Every structure is written in structure tokens, then in C-alpha cells.
Amino acid sequence: MKRVLILTVMLCLIVTVSRAQDGDKFYFYNDVPSLKKKIDPLRISANFFGEEIALKTYLIKDMYTVVEAPTDYNPVEKTIVNKPTIFYSMKKLNSYYKKAVKKGELGMQEATNRMNGYLDICLSVYMQDTNAFENELRKFKKQEDINLVFSRVVLE
């Protein structure tokens, strides 16, 4: 029994040390929601990168934003963004890759694959603790730097 306990503790320490050495990475559970859920196709706006990216972009907008109804004191709808750092960073990456494809700096397929991966990250991390990731994103304003931060995310 003691051997099993010691072996378990050692294994946990090894995993912790290996992650500490890889400290520039962000680890999150891969929890991408099913894309099979019924969504009215008229609500999904077209995207430069295709239907799948448009669907994931819609899901992110649906997840990350809440629209408050008008009140007697404020007759205008109010949109609240949860985790705005991640939400607006993703919007910047979308425009970054669109420009890169139009300039010929990046192929359409490569840009689509990267956007697909980054959208999966945004869909996965919504319900998780993302403070360290968001703090790192806040440090950067340029789209190239935001791209590098997203590329350091590992979905397990």
C-alpha cells in the first residue's frame, strides 16, 4: 500500500515538474462543445474562412456575449462581454489572418487551420480558469503577438 502511495506521489511530482519546465505554455482541458446542435443558419453570418469557422465564430459570440433587455432607465439594449480579453483577441486574430491571406503571406488552408484551432481554444476555455492566459494576452496589442500567445495554448 505504501509503495502505491509513494509511486502515485512521485508520478504527480514528475508531471508537476515537467509542466513547470514548460512554464511558457497554458494548459486547458479540451472541452469543445458539439457543433451538431441546432442553429438557425440564417443567424450565422458568412465568414471569409468558410462555414465551419462561421459556425464556431457564432458559437463564441453566443457564449461570450449577453444582451440585456432595455429598462425604463436605459431604453437601449446593453451587450456585456464575458472574458473580453479572449473575445476581442479572437476578433483581432480573425482580421490578422484575413489580411495575411489577402496579402499572400499565408495560404488559405493554413490560415483556416490556425483559425479553427484558435476558435477551438476559445470554445474550450470559456468555463475554465483563464486568468494567467488573459493576463498574458493583455500585455500585447499587436496581432502577431496575440497569435504567439494563442499558439502557446495546449488543449489536453
Secondary structure, DSSP 8 states (H G I E B T S, - for coil): -HHHHHHHHHHHHHHHHHHHHTTT-EEE------TTS---GGGS---TT-HHHHHHHHHHHHHHEEEE---SS--S-EEEESSHHHHHHHHHHHHHHHHHHHHTSS-HHHHHHHHHHHHHHHHHHTTS--HHHHHHHHT--SHHHHHHHHHTEEE-
